[in-house]
Amino acid sequence: MNPEQVQLVDNAIRSRHSVRAFLPTSIDSQTIKDILEVSCRAPSGTNTQPWKVYVVTGKKRDEMINQVCEAQLAIYANPEKAAEYQETFPYYPEKWISPFIDRRRENGWGLYGLLNIQKGEKEKMAAQQLRNYKLFDAPVGLYFTVNKAMGIGSKMDISMMIQNVMVAAKARGLDTCPQAAWNHFHPIVLDVLGASEDEELVCTIALGYADPDDIVNTFITPREPVESFAVFLNE
């Protein structure tokens, strides 16, 4: 790989970030197929290729959004209803510790600060949270599932495939937002998808063209320097 090719790959990775406001511009189905075709080159344990991807657009997208938003609004009205929608696997820890909780808080308040949402403004927070379930207006929702019979390694496998999807999309001028928020509503999601009972929702990706005029898309999260997480051993 020559330096120009290296730079192209690096730029696609570095320029990818979670976009939270999309244009309604449609995406050609062949482009989505091309993204998935290259992304499925991700490694998987003993080549099990445990991923399944549902590409949701048009009326089916609207149906999905309407049902999940209705459920979320019902929870706002009656918080006890949240017990009806539980994740099938814990994405976050039961107890947070530093430095992870510190980064989480920095991320949350950085985003809310940009959107002029102050601490305690529950209605504004709820409205922003609801944007997740509208796919941030993206025209395409990608829903990733694995078979329940597979082990934790399958989630590692599909995660590498998901990263490929986001980078391949960026290389084609598209943007994404990976979302675990949908996992709470997996009964609704899987029903709308027509998925089998042995499938488990792992992640959702909003896919589309970023709205360049929306301030929320100027929010770029920082990364720790290599020295803070890498250990080089040579003896």
Order of alpha helices (4+ residues) and beta strands (2+ residues): alpha-alpha-beta-alpha-alpha-alpha-beta-alpha-beta-alpha-beta-alpha
